[in-house]
Amino acid sequence: MSALSQTAPQPTPVEIFRIIQSYQHSFILKSAVELGVFTAIAKGSATAKEIAGVCGASQRGIRILCDALTIDQLLAKSGDRYSLTPDAAFFLDSRSPAYMGNALKFLLRPVMLENMERLSEAVKLGGAPADRNSLAPDDPVWVDFARGMAPLMVPAAQAIAQQLQPALAKRTSAKVLDIAAGHGTFGITVAQYASHAHIYAVDWKNVLEVASENANARGVADRYHTIPGSAFQVDYGKDYDAVLVTNFLHHFDPSDNVVLLKKIGAALRPGGQIVILEFVPNDDRVSPPIPALFSVTMLSDTPAGDAYTFTELSEMCRNAGFEGERLIPLSPLPQSLVVAQRPA
């Protein structure tokens, strides 16, 4: 036996077991959110007995659940007392404006879990069967998305608004088109940064009702306009200074995206900007981990969607008539901006 083989690490199943059991962590978090564990601790309950009393659960069950949350670094434990980690305090206390608990209804919806259970079928077909496509008109899942995901999008929305602010400031009146507006956070934030900008939001009618509620709550309802319907079919109008395309292109194949981007280009004024928000993996398609793994979500959930590299998104933009594509990473966020212009 060679010296190299004698010193080489022995194979171990530990990482394989970790992957097999990783689904447990999602449901540990889901249970804690459903029972209100994080909010109970934030309000002053600290021991398993105290937390159980507030949450209406057994002391044994809460002790085991909180120990698991401690292992997952969402709680800290000292003796028999639990406290929130900074991330949990910011994102999982239901009183926080950044509360993520409602996002679980969308991210762990039964159909998504079923799609992942049937991933082998999607691998064979190259995408989800048409009957599992979640892009049907007025699908209520997008209302869950709009109501649950908005807090997660605030940092990206602020980055988009900051990116557009210098160009919009040069206009005495500005028009911004928000494609697949969802919760409306992106367009609403632009309106807050640019007080003279009018936002025109495209999405299904039931989703736009949520966006309009948010626009009213954030004081921009008088500059927030809705265009209900399919982004591929409705009339956008024209002469927009900027168009936002957020978390949308990944649902479709490149040829459909080029069709959409050409339509968007026709609605922009010469020199107008398109701002795309996406999970953008590196060209190796295996890094960074979160953007790269997003391809699996699209494989299981859509017939032809993908997480596109900057090279691929640039090619789509150029094929649609845009120029000057730039990649703007939003680290530490897992998403990036791709910015391009309609030729002047």
N, C-alpha and C positions, 0 to 999 in steps of 0.2 A: 504493500500500500504506500502511495507517495505521501510526502510530507504535506502537500497541498490538500489531498483528500482527508488526511488526519485532522487538519485544522479547520476545514470547511464547516460551516454551521449545519447542524442536522435539520432535516425537514421537520416542520411542526405544523399541526392543524389549527393553531391558535387564531391566525388571521382568517382562516376559512370559517371557523366558528363565529368570529366577530361579525363577519359579513352575514352569515345565516341568521344571527340573532338581532341584526341591526333594526329590523322592523319593530322590535319591542320598544325601542327608544321613542319612536313616533307616538305609540299608543300610551306610553307612560306620560308623555307631555300632554296628549289629548285628554287623558283622564284627569290630570291635575288642573287643566283649564276648565273642564266641565264641572269639576267639584268646587272650583274657586279657591284652590289651595294657595296660589300665589297672592291673591288679594287678601285672604285671611291672614297670612303672615305679614303682609305689608301693613295691615291694620293693627298688628300687635300680638296676634297669637303666635306662640313660639314652640310649645311642646306638642307632641302627637295628640295628647289628650285635649289640649286647647283647640288645636286645628280641627280635630275630629268633631268637636262640639259645634264649631261654627259651620263646618261643611256638611254636617248631617251624615257622617260616615263612622265606621268602626275605628277605634283607636289602633288596633292591630293593622288594619288596612292602610291607614294614614301613615303609620310608622314605616311600613314596608315601602309605600309609594314615595315618601319623603327621603328615605335612604337612597332609593333609586335616582331621585332627582339630584341628590347630593353627588352620587357617582357621576351623573351627567353634567355636573358643575353648574346646575341651575339654582341649587341651594347650598348653603354652608352649614355645617353641623358642629356644635360645641357642646359636649355632654349630651343631654337629651333635648337641646334647643336648636331650632332651625332658623335660619335667616336667609334673605334673598341675596343672590349675587347681584352686582351692578347691572348686568344684562337682563336678568329676570325682573329686577325692580323697574327698569325702563320699559321693557317690552311686554311683560306678562302680568303686571298689576292692572286690573281692568279699569282703574281710574286714570291711567296714564294716557295722554293723547297719542302715544306711539304704540298703544296696545295691539298685540299681534294675535290675540286669542281668536278673534273672529275669522282670521285667515285660515284657521284649521278646517273650517267648514268647507272651504274651497279646495285647499291643498290635500285634504284627506277625504274628499268626497268618495262615496262608494264606487262610482263608475271609474274613477282614476285608479283605485285599488284593484278593481276587477281588471282593468286594462293591463296593469303591471303583472297580475297573476297570469294573464294570457300573453305575456311578452313573446314567448316562443312562436306563437301564431303570427304576431306582427313581424318578427324577424324573418320568418319564412316568406311572408307576403311583401315585405319591404315597407310596411306601414300598417296602421290600424284599419280594419275593415270599415267600409263606408257606414255601416249601421252603428258604429261606435264613435263616429265623428261628432265632436261637441260644438261644431260651428253652425248648427241649424239655426234658422231665424228665431229670435226671441227665446232662445234656450234659457231657462231660469238660472242655469249655472252661472251665467255672467252677471246676474244680479248679486249672487253670493260673492263673486269675484269683486264686484264694485263695492259692496258693503264691507268686505273683509280685508281687502288688500291695500286700501288707500293709505293707511299709516306707513306701510313698508315703502311706499313710493315717494314719500316726501323728500328724502335726500336727493334722489335722482331728479325729481321735479325741480328742486332748487337749482341743481346743476344745469338743467335745460334752460331755466329762466335766466340764469347768469350768462349762459352762452349767447342767448338771443338779445339780451338787454342792450348792448351797444348798438346793434343794427336797428332795433325797434326804436331806440331813443332818437334816431335821426329822422324818423317819420312823424309828421304832425298827427297822423291818424294811422293806426296799424290794424291789419287783419291777420289773424292766426287760425289756421285750420288744424283741428285735433282729430286725427283718424283713430277709430276704435277707442274713443275717449274713456270708456269705462266709468270709473268713479269720478273722472273729471279733474283729478288732482294736478295733472300736468298743465292743462290749459288754464285752470284756475290760478295756479302759482305764477304762470307767465302774466296773467292779468293783474296779479298783485304787484309784481315787479315793474310792469309797464302800465301805468294808470290810464294811458290813452288807447290801449289795445283792446280790440273786440275779439272774442273767441267764438269760433264756429265748430261745434262738437258733432262728430259723426259716430253713431252707434245704433244698436237696436233701441226702439222706443222705450221698452221697459227699463233698460239700463240707463238711458238718458234721464229718466225720472230721478234716479239716484244722483247723477252728476248735477242736475239742476238744484236738488236739495243742498248739495255741498256748495255750489256756487252762491246760493242764497245765504247759507250759514257763514260764508267767508266774505260776504259783502261785495260780490262782483256780479250779482244776478242781472243788473241792467246792461252789462257788457257780455253776457253769456247767452249764446244762441245755439239752438239744437237743429240737427239735420238727421232725422231718423231714417234708418234703412241700411242696406249693405254698402260697405265702402267701395265695392266694385261696381255698384249700379247707380247710386244716387248722384244727383247733380250737385257738385260742390259749390258752384259759383266760380268766381275768378278773382285775379289780382290780389292774391294773398302774399303777405310779406314773408311768412314762414309757415311750414307745415310740420306737425309733430306726428311721427309714426312710432308709437310706443308699444313694445311687446306684442307685435302683430305679424311681422314678416315671417317669424319662425313657424307660423301655422301652415305655410304654403310652400310649393316648390318654386325654384328660381324663375321659371317662365311666367307663372302667375304673378310673382312679385314684380317682374318687369312690366307686366300689363298695368298693375296698380301704380307703380312708380311713374309710368308715362302719363297716366291720368292725373296724378298729383302734380307732375311737372307742368301740365297744361293749365292747372289752376293757379300756379305761382306767377307772380309778376317777374319779368326779367331781373336777374340778380337775387331773387328770393332764395331763402335757405330751406332745406329739408333737414330735420333733426330726427335721427333714428335711434331708438333705445333698444338694445338687444343683449342677450347673452352671447358674447363673441369669443369663442375659443381661439387659441393660437393655431397656426397652420398645421401643427402636428396633430390637432384634434384630440389630444389627451391632456391638455393643460390650458389654463388653470382648471382644477377639478370641477368646480360648480358649473361654469359655462360649458365645459366639455361634456359633463354628464347630462346636461339639459337635452342633448340629442336623444337620449333614451326616453325622456318624457315625451318628446315629439314623436318618436317612433311608435310608442305605445298608444298615443292619444290622437294622432292625426294620420290621414292617409299618406301625406307627402311632406310634412313639416320637418324642420331640422334646426340645429343651432349653427349659424353660418359664420365662417371666418371673415375677417376684414377683407381678405382678398376676394372672397365670394360676394360680399355685400358691395364692394367697390365695383365689381364687374356688373352687378345688377344695376347699380346707379348709372354707370357709364352707358350701358345698353339702353337705359331709359332717357338718356340725354343730359344727365347731370355731369358736373365737373368738380374738380378740387376736393375730392373725398378726403376726409381726415378722421382718424380714430382718436377718441378722447376717453381713455380709461377713467373710471370713476372709483378707483381704489379708495377705501377698502370694500366698496360695494362690488358685487360680482358681475355687474353689467357695465356696458360701455356705450358711449355715444358714437355714432357715425354721422358726420355733418358734411353736406355737399350743397352745391348751388346750381340753380338754373342759369345757364349762360346769360350774361347781360345783353 
